[in-house]
């Protein structure tokens, strides 16, 4: 049985103005994720949407299944679309691009971020209650700089306030666009040392890559001008989790350790794709960060890229060729070349990584408010007790007993047991 944490109130982190007493819940998905996990949520859905015709017109767990066109009959402000899928981020983007700006949220996740989410919820309540932080004038340049890059959304204010409170001595900057909502811009200004609005790139390029390149280049230059020693790059939908100062000490010591190296997030990287190291979160000396983001903007049009990741031509291409389409690969290949490294093969990527990259996952990672799930599920289907389960059993024996009682009451058969569904 699953251990469930969370609830509908989590959606307020993403959409602070939503009225939970009036909003109508609509599901998206009628596949295995919905079949397996919807019963654990306790949500009351009007219906769920499935693009597959064979599922439309049926009922699952008492919930009617309808085609995507049903969503077009709903007013944007009246509904919340709850996505049941392992590909929830991609589906949420597709809903926005195809059907309009409906409010969407991930239904479930299986990570260990439940505690982080609860901390953010408590913090959001304090900000709503009027909590503020007045930063004292700096005597000298801050050692640590954080620049956040991207559009301003409903939850950017929470992310900025969270970082200001956790890292009050840092130089905090926001780089966004001249097209952003003036009221949101005004709300963000008190929490940052610098807020810079730049012109969107023409053309945008594929998958907003030129937006990222232009704004990160501007952010890294801000950090150089501010005189900070170390820089963290982060997106406007994310917060830092863990201890950046502990990471700085481990990676750079008193400042002389690991010259020319950068810390990257392995969790969001791809192991077998050349140079596909994550750009979502990185930590470096200011001069190295600026050199990384010196990459020119990509002038290729959308016709150079697959229309979708489901295109047969894309699915049939040699997987290593994806390095020519991947933004992450382009970024790190360019950086490697500026440092004099060969930058084409998988072997080249790991020679470069050995010399120039370090992991930050040991003590720092990021959490995206944009992808906050309503529920965190912990599932334990297994035949034999793992070492981790054994240790957790000893550390939380009462919680383990509760789970075992749920398993005993599940009514599952031996077929379920051997299929590893029990637990």
C-alpha distance (Angstrom), angle and dihedral (degrees) to the residues before:
residue distance angle dihedral
X1 . . .
X2 3.76 . .
X3 3.78 125.8 .
X4 3.83 103.6 -137.2
X5 3.80 128.3 -157.9
X6 3.78 127.6 173.1
X7 3.76 139.0 38.1
X8 3.78 146.2 -153.5
X9 3.81 92.6 -67.9
X10 3.80 89.2 74.7
X11 3.78 89.2 76.2
X12 3.82 88.3 73.1
X13 3.80 88.1 72.8
X14 3.79 88.7 64.7
X15 3.82 100.3 31.0
X16 3.78 107.8 27.1
X17 3.81 94.9 179.2
X18 3.80 97.8 53.0
X19 3.83 117.5 121.2
X20 3.80 105.9 -136.9
X21 3.81 91.4 -166.5
X22 3.82 92.6 61.2
X23 3.78 106.2 29.4
X24 3.81 118.0 108.5
X25 3.81 116.6 -139.6
X26 3.79 120.4 -136.2
X27 3.78 122.8 -179.0
X28 3.78 127.7 -139.1
X29 3.77 115.5 -152.4
X30 3.78 137.0 38.1
X31 3.78 98.6 -167.9
X32 3.76 132.8 102.4
X33 3.80 94.3 -60.3
X34 3.83 91.3 56.7
X35 3.80 93.1 43.0
X36 3.80 93.5 49.8
X37 3.80 103.6 36.4
X38 3.81 110.6 26.5
X39 3.83 92.7 79.9
X40 3.82 89.4 59.1
X41 3.82 94.1 56.9
X42 3.80 102.2 61.3
X43 3.83 89.1 -146.6
X44 3.79 121.6 152.3
X45 3.80 108.0 -135.3
X46 3.80 125.6 -169.7
X47 3.81 88.1 -148.2
X48 3.79 139.9 -42.8
X49 3.78 127.5 -117.0
X50 3.79 125.6 -132.9
X51 3.82 126.3 177.5
X52 3.83 90.6 -153.2
X53 3.81 109.9 95.9
X54 3.79 94.4 -149.7
X55 3.82 90.1 64.3
X56 3.81 96.7 45.6
X57 3.80 114.7 102.3
X58 3.79 93.2 23.9
X59 3.80 128.9 106.5
X60 3.81 125.0 -126.7
X61 3.79 121.8 -169.8
X62 3.80 86.7 -15.2
X63 3.81 92.9 -54.8
X64 3.85 119.8 120.3
X65 3.81 116.1 -124.8
X66 3.81 115.5 -138.3
X67 3.83 136.0 177.5
X68 3.83 121.2 -98.6
X69 3.80 91.0 -103.0
X70 3.81 88.0 72.9
X71 3.79 88.6 72.4
X72 3.80 91.3 62.2
X73 3.81 88.8 65.4
X74 3.82 90.1 62.0
X75 3.80 126.0 86.7
X76 3.79 112.3 -120.8
X77 3.81 95.5 -124.6
X78 3.80 95.3 46.1
X79 3.79 100.7 62.6
X80 3.78 143.3 48.8
X81 3.80 116.5 -152.6
X82 3.81 111.6 -143.1
X83 3.82 110.4 -157.9
X84 3.79 120.1 -146.6
X85 3.79 105.0 -168.7
X86 3.78 142.5 100.1
X87 3.81 84.9 -124.8
X88 3.80 95.3 54.6
X89 3.85 96.8 137.5
X90 3.80 92.1 53.3
X91 3.80 92.1 45.2
X92 3.80 92.6 49.7
X93 3.80 89.7 53.1
X94 3.81 90.6 47.3
X95 3.82 91.7 51.3
X96 3.80 90.7 52.1
X97 3.81 93.4 46.7
X98 3.82 96.5 43.4
X99 3.80 107.3 30.7
X100 3.79 104.9 21.7
X101 3.78 139.2 -99.6
X102 3.79 98.9 -37.1
X103 3.77 117.2 160.9
X104 3.78 109.1 -106.8
X105 3.77 135.1 -177.2
X106 3.77 136.6 -177.7
X107 3.79 112.5 -107.8
X108 3.80 102.5 -150.7
X109 3.77 141.5 -0.1
X110 3.78 132.7 -172.8
X111 3.80 100.9 -149.2
X112 3.79 127.5 110.6
X113 3.81 95.5 -108.8
X114 3.80 98.3 108.8
X115 3.79 92.0 104.9
X116 3.81 91.9 47.8
X117 3.80 90.5 51.7
X118 3.80 92.0 50.7
X119 3.81 89.8 50.5
X120 3.81 90.7 51.2
X121 3.80 91.6 47.9
X122 3.80 91.0 53.1
X123 3.78 90.2 46.9
X124 3.81 92.0 49.5
X125 3.79 89.7 54.2
X126 3.80 90.3 53.6
X127 3.82 92.3 50.1
X128 3.79 90.3 49.6
X129 3.78 88.2 51.4
X130 3.79 90.6 60.0
X131 3.81 103.4 -93.4
X132 3.81 111.5 163.2
X133 3.77 136.5 173.1
X134 3.79 122.2 -146.7
X135 3.79 108.9 -156.3
X136 3.80 114.0 -140.9
X137 3.84 116.7 -125.4
X138 3.80 109.9 -87.5
X139 3.80 117.7 -111.6
X140 3.79 90.9 -158.8
X141 3.78 137.7 -0.7
X142 3.79 114.9 -61.6
X143 3.80 115.4 -106.8
X144 3.81 92.8 -142.0
X145 3.79 126.5 50.1
X146 3.80 127.3 -172.7
X147 3.76 121.3 -166.7
X148 3.76 120.7 -172.3
X149 3.78 118.4 -160.0
X150 3.78 133.5 -163.6
X151 3.79 143.8 48.6
X152 3.80 121.5 -27.6
X153 3.79 111.0 -113.1
X154 3.78 135.4 172.4
X155 3.80 90.5 -84.6
X156 3.82 100.1 43.6
X157 3.81 89.9 87.3
X158 3.80 90.3 57.3
X159 3.81 91.4 49.6
X160 3.81 92.7 49.5
X161 3.78 93.6 47.0
X162 3.80 91.0 47.5
X163 3.80 92.2 53.6
X164 3.79 93.1 45.0
X165 3.80 90.7 54.3
X166 3.81 95.4 43.4
X167 3.81 95.8 42.7
X168 3.82 104.3 27.0
X169 3.82 94.8 160.5
X170 3.80 94.9 51.7
X171 3.79 125.9 101.9
X172 3.80 101.4 -113.3
X173 3.80 119.5 -163.4
X174 3.80 135.5 176.2
X175 3.81 122.0 -156.1
X176 3.78 114.2 -166.7
X177 3.82 141.2 141.7
X178 3.80 135.7 -71.9
X179 3.81 87.2 -126.1
X180 3.81 95.7 64.7
X181 3.81 123.7 118.6
X182 3.86 106.8 -85.2
X183 3.81 91.8 -141.9
X184 3.80 92.3 54.8
X185 3.80 90.2 46.4
X186 3.81 90.0 51.8
X187 3.83 91.4 50.2
X188 3.81 92.0 52.2
X189 3.81 98.3 48.9
X190 3.84 98.6 78.8
X191 3.80 91.2 59.0
X192 3.81 99.3 53.3
X193 3.78 138.7 61.5
X194 3.79 91.7 -141.5
X195 3.79 133.4 17.0
X196 3.79 114.7 -174.3
X197 3.79 125.3 -175.5
X198 3.80 116.5 -160.9
X199 3.77 133.5 -175.7
X200 3.82 115.3 -92.0
X201 3.80 112.5 -111.1
X202 3.78 120.3 -101.5
X203 2.98 107.1 -119.6
X204 3.75 104.3 29.1
X205 3.79 92.3 -155.4
X206 3.77 124.6 -147.0
X207 3.85 119.8 -34.4
X208 3.85 93.5 -2.4
X209 3.81 90.6 -69.8
X210 3.81 94.7 143.5
X211 3.80 90.4 52.3
X212 3.80 88.0 56.7
X213 3.80 94.5 45.1
X214 3.81 95.3 47.9
X215 3.79 96.8 44.8
X216 3.81 95.3 43.3
X217 3.80 90.3 49.5
X218 3.81 88.5 53.2
X219 3.81 92.1 45.6
X220 3.80 94.4 50.9
X221 3.82 90.2 49.3
X222 3.81 89.8 51.9
X223 3.77 89.3 55.1
X224 3.82 92.1 51.0
X225 3.80 91.1 51.1
X226 3.81 91.4 47.6
X227 3.81 89.2 57.0
X228 3.80 96.5 -127.7
X229 3.79 118.7 159.4
X230 3.82 100.0 -146.0
X231 3.80 130.2 30.5
X232 3.79 133.5 -157.1
X233 3.80 117.9 -161.4
X234 3.80 116.3 -154.9
X235 3.79 138.4 161.1
X236 3.81 124.2 -112.5
X237 3.81 91.7 -112.7
X238 3.81 95.8 56.1
X239 3.79 143.0 74.4
X240 3.79 130.2 -156.0
X241 3.77 115.8 -109.9
X242 3.79 122.7 -163.2
X243 3.80 124.7 15.4
X244 3.79 121.2 -43.5
X245 3.80 90.2 -173.9
X246 3.79 90.8 56.4
X247 3.80 88.6 50.2
X248 3.81 92.0 49.8
X249 3.79 90.6 51.2
X250 3.79 92.6 48.6
X251 3.80 95.9 45.5
X252 3.80 103.3 35.2
X253 3.82 107.6 16.9
X254 3.80 109.7 -166.9
X255 3.80 90.2 -10.9
X256 3.81 101.1 -81.6
X257 3.81 97.4 80.7
X258 3.84 121.5 103.4
X259 3.82 98.9 1.2
X260 3.80 114.1 -154.8
X261 3.80 93.7 13.4
X262 3.82 129.2 123.0
X263 3.79 133.2 -155.8
X264 3.82 116.2 -126.2
X265 3.79 136.1 -179.5
X266 3.80 110.3 -107.5
X267 3.80 92.2 -172.6
X268 3.81 92.1 72.9
X269 3.82 96.8 38.3
X270 3.82 129.5 96.2
X271 3.79 114.6 -121.8
X272 3.82 100.2 -154.2
X273 3.79 102.3 36.0
X274 3.83 115.6 92.1
X275 3.81 111.5 -104.3
X276 3.81 93.3 -13.5
X277 3.80 94.7 145.4
X278 3.79 115.2 149.9
X279 3.81 120.6 -95.6
X280 3.82 93.5 -170.8
X281 3.79 95.5 93.5
X282 3.79 128.9 10.3
X283 3.79 138.1 159.8
X284 3.79 124.1 -155.1
X285 3.76 147.0 137.8
X286 3.79 110.0 -74.2
X287 3.80 95.4 -111.2
X288 3.81 92.6 50.0
X289 3.81 91.6 49.1
X290 3.80 90.5 52.5
X291 3.80 91.7 49.4
X292 3.81 91.7 50.3
X293 3.81 92.2 54.0
X294 3.80 94.2 48.5
X295 3.81 87.8 96.0
X296 3.83 112.4 128.3
X297 3.79 119.7 -117.8
X298 3.81 118.0 -92.6
X299 3.81 110.5 -107.5
X300 3.80 95.4 -170.9
X301 3.79 115.5 116.1
X302 3.77 128.1 -130.6
X303 3.82 90.2 -93.7
X304 3.81 88.7 72.9
X305 3.79 91.0 62.9
X306 3.82 135.3 59.4
X307 3.79 114.5 -88.6
X308 3.80 88.3 -132.0
X309 3.78 139.1 -6.7
X310 3.81 87.9 -108.2
X311 3.82 94.5 63.3
X312 3.85 110.4 123.4
X313 3.81 90.2 -136.9
X314 3.80 89.5 56.0
X315 3.79 94.6 43.9
X316 3.81 91.5 50.6
X317 3.80 97.4 48.5
X318 3.85 119.4 105.7
X319 3.77 104.1 -89.3
X320 3.82 94.1 -130.9
X321 3.81 89.2 61.3
X322 3.79 88.7 68.7
X323 3.80 87.2 81.9
X324 3.81 87.1 77.7
X325 3.83 90.4 57.5
X326 3.80 101.4 35.7
X327 3.80 115.9 99.1
X328 3.80 92.0 -151.6
X329 3.80 91.9 52.7
X330 3.81 91.4 48.1
X331 3.80 91.4 51.5
X332 3.78 97.3 49.4
X333 3.81 95.0 38.3
X334 3.81 89.3 55.2
X335 3.79 91.4 47.9
X336 3.81 92.1 48.4
X337 3.79 90.5 50.8
X338 3.81 92.1 50.8
X339 3.81 87.1 55.5
X340 3.81 92.3 50.0
X341 3.81 99.2 -102.9
X342 3.81 124.9 137.3
X343 3.79 105.9 -112.4
X344 3.77 117.0 -167.4
X345 3.79 116.0 78.4
X346 3.78 133.3 58.0
X347 3.80 88.1 -111.3
X348 3.81 89.9 54.6
X349 3.80 89.2 52.0
X350 3.78 94.3 55.8
X351 3.78 94.9 43.7
X352 3.80 86.7 55.1
X353 3.81 91.9 44.5
X354 3.81 91.7 50.1
X355 3.80 91.0 54.6
X356 3.80 102.7 35.0
X357 3.82 114.0 20.6
X358 3.80 133.5 71.0
X359 3.80 130.3 -174.4
X360 3.80 119.8 -112.5
X361 3.81 96.0 -176.5
X362 3.82 93.0 98.0
X363 3.78 92.5 75.5
X364 3.83 110.3 -2.6
X365 3.79 134.1 50.4
X366 3.79 138.7 144.1
X367 3.77 136.7 -109.7
X368 3.81 120.5 -153.4
X369 3.80 113.2 -140.7
X370 3.80 86.8 -166.0
X371 3.81 89.6 66.9
X372 3.80 99.0 39.7
X373 3.82 109.5 148.8
X374 3.78 122.4 -138.6
X375 3.79 88.9 -133.3
X376 3.80 138.8 23.7
X377 3.79 113.2 -147.9
X378 3.75 126.0 -164.1
X379 3.81 111.5 -162.4
X380 3.79 125.2 -170.9
X381 3.80 110.2 -172.8
X382 3.83 105.8 161.7
X383 3.78 143.7 130.8
X384 3.77 97.7 -146.2
X385 3.82 129.3 37.9
X386 3.80 111.4 -104.6
X387 3.79 122.0 -142.3
X388 3.80 90.5 -112.2
X389 3.80 91.7 51.5
X390 3.80 90.9 48.3
X391 3.80 92.3 52.7
X392 3.79 91.9 45.9
X393 3.80 90.1 49.7
X394 3.79 89.9 56.1
X395 3.81 93.0 44.8
X396 3.83 95.4 46.9
X397 3.79 106.1 22.5
X398 3.81 95.6 158.5
X399 3.80 90.8 52.4
X400 3.80 89.9 49.4
X401 3.81 91.1 51.5
X402 3.79 90.1 52.7
X403 3.78 91.0 51.8
X404 3.81 91.8 47.7
X405 3.81 90.6 52.0
X406 3.81 89.2 52.9
X407 3.80 90.9 49.8
X408 3.80 91.3 50.4
X409 3.81 91.0 51.7
X410 3.82 95.2 46.5
X411 3.82 96.2 93.2
X412 3.81 91.9 -140.0
X413 3.81 120.3 158.3
X414 3.80 132.9 -132.6
X415 3.79 89.0 -95.6
X416 3.80 87.9 60.5
X417 3.79 89.6 47.1
X418 3.80 94.9 53.7
X419 3.81 90.5 43.0
X420 3.82 87.0 57.6
X421 3.78 94.0 -119.5
X422 3.80 94.5 123.1
X423 3.78 109.8 98.1
